Amino acid sequence: MLKRGDRRYGRVTAASPIQTLTPFFGETVQFPLAESLPIAEGSVVALTVPTWAPALGLGLGRGNVWRASRDIDACDDTQTQSAQSSLRDLTRYKCAYRTARLTYSATLITTPVAPPAPKPD
């Protein structure tokens, strides 16, 4: 969860446990949380990916844009880690990528259930 600030800054205000995504590539999956995250009005539900995830839609209209927390002179450097992984982390989201967007969603689930079992190898 990010709290928006001035001039494209964001601060991490809440986070879920890390989820293993690899067994679910190519599927739509939900990860119910045992404990709810507090979401304040105006906050952004964000996706933090410390490595890589297939969550990017490409070739869309110019009205689609997503931002990354890289320095403005490092927007092309996708190898260097820039994820905010700790509560209270504050960073500026300087890099804007047009004609693409992240394809994830957050769903309110009022009765948590067990997480999905990974697919067998």
C-alpha positions as CSV (number, residue, x, y, z in Angstrom):
1,M,0.0,0.0,0.0
2,L,1.4,3.4,-1.0
3,K,0.4,6.7,0.4
4,R,0.7,9.3,-2.4
5,G,2.7,12.4,-1.7
6,D,3.7,15.5,-3.6
7,R,5.7,15.4,-6.8
8,R,5.1,11.7,-7.4
9,Y,6.5,10.5,-4.1
10,G,5.1,7.4,-2.4
11,R,5.5,5.9,1.1
12,V,4.9,2.2,1.9
13,T,2.3,2.2,4.6
14,A,1.3,-1.5,4.6
15,A,2.4,-4.8,3.0
16,S,1.2,-8.3,2.6
17,P,3.4,-11.4,3.1
18,I,5.5,-12.3,0.1
19,Q,3.7,-14.6,-2.4
20,T,5.4,-17.2,-4.6
21,L,4.1,-16.5,-8.1
22,T,6.0,-19.0,-10.3
23,P,3.5,-21.9,-10.0
24,F,0.7,-19.7,-11.1
25,F,2.1,-18.0,-14.3
26,G,-0.5,-17.9,-17.0
27,E,-3.4,-18.1,-14.5
28,T,-5.6,-15.8,-12.6
29,V,-5.1,-16.4,-8.9
30,Q,-6.1,-14.7,-5.6
31,F,-4.0,-14.7,-2.5
32,P,-6.3,-14.2,0.5
33,L,-4.6,-12.5,3.4
34,A,-5.0,-13.8,6.9
35,E,-4.9,-10.2,8.2
36,S,-6.4,-7.3,6.3
37,L,-4.4,-4.4,5.1
38,P,-5.5,-0.9,6.2
39,I,-6.4,1.1,3.1
40,A,-6.8,4.8,3.5
41,E,-8.7,6.9,1.0
42,G,-6.3,8.2,-1.7
43,S,-3.8,5.3,-1.2
44,V,-2.6,3.2,-4.0
45,V,-2.6,-0.6,-4.0
46,A,0.7,-1.3,-5.5
47,L,2.5,-4.4,-6.8
48,T,6.1,-4.8,-5.5
49,V,8.1,-7.3,-7.6
50,P,11.6,-7.9,-6.3
51,T,12.6,-9.9,-9.4
52,W,10.1,-10.3,-12.3
53,A,6.5,-11.2,-12.9
54,P,4.4,-11.5,-16.1
55,A,2.1,-8.6,-15.1
56,L,2.7,-6.1,-17.9
57,G,0.3,-5.4,-20.8
58,L,2.1,-3.9,-23.8
59,G,1.1,-2.1,-27.0
60,L,-1.8,-0.2,-25.5
61,G,-3.0,3.4,-26.2
62,R,-1.0,6.4,-25.0
63,G,-3.6,6.9,-22.2
64,N,-2.1,3.8,-20.5
65,V,0.9,4.5,-18.3
66,W,2.6,2.9,-15.3
67,R,5.4,4.3,-13.1
68,A,8.5,2.7,-11.6
69,S,10.7,3.9,-8.7
70,R,13.9,4.3,-10.7
71,D,16.0,7.5,-11.0
72,I,15.0,9.5,-14.1
73,D,18.3,8.8,-15.7
74,A,17.9,5.1,-15.1
75,C,14.5,4.4,-16.7
76,D,16.1,1.9,-19.1
77,D,17.9,0.0,-16.4
78,T,15.5,-2.8,-15.6
79,Q,18.3,-5.0,-14.1
80,T,18.9,-2.9,-11.0
81,Q,16.6,-3.6,-8.1
82,S,14.4,-0.6,-7.2
83,A,11.5,-2.2,-5.3
84,Q,10.4,-0.8,-1.9
85,S,10.3,-3.8,0.4
86,S,10.1,-2.2,3.8
87,L,7.4,-0.3,5.7
88,R,7.9,3.4,5.7
89,D,10.1,3.3,2.6
90,L,9.8,6.6,0.7
91,T,10.7,7.0,-2.9
92,R,9.9,9.0,-6.0
93,Y,8.3,7.3,-9.0
94,K,10.1,9.2,-11.7
95,C,10.0,6.8,-14.7
96,A,6.7,6.8,-16.7
97,Y,6.2,4.0,-19.3
98,R,3.4,4.8,-21.8
99,T,1.4,2.4,-24.0
100,A,1.8,-0.2,-21.2
101,R,0.2,-1.0,-17.9
102,L,0.5,-3.4,-15.0
103,T,-2.2,-6.0,-15.1
104,Y,-3.1,-6.9,-11.5
105,S,-6.0,-6.1,-9.3
106,A,-6.9,-6.1,-5.6
107,T,-10.1,-7.6,-4.4
108,L,-11.8,-7.2,-1.0
109,I,-12.5,-10.6,0.4
110,T,-14.4,-10.5,3.7
111,T,-14.0,-14.2,4.6
112,P,-10.4,-15.4,4.1
113,V,-9.8,-18.9,2.8
114,A,-6.8,-21.1,2.4
115,P,-4.3,-20.0,-0.3
116,P,-4.4,-22.0,-3.6
117,A,-2.2,-25.1,-3.8
118,P,0.7,-24.9,-6.3
119,K,0.3,-27.0,-9.5
120,P,2.1,-30.3,-9.4
121,D,5.3,-30.5,-11.5
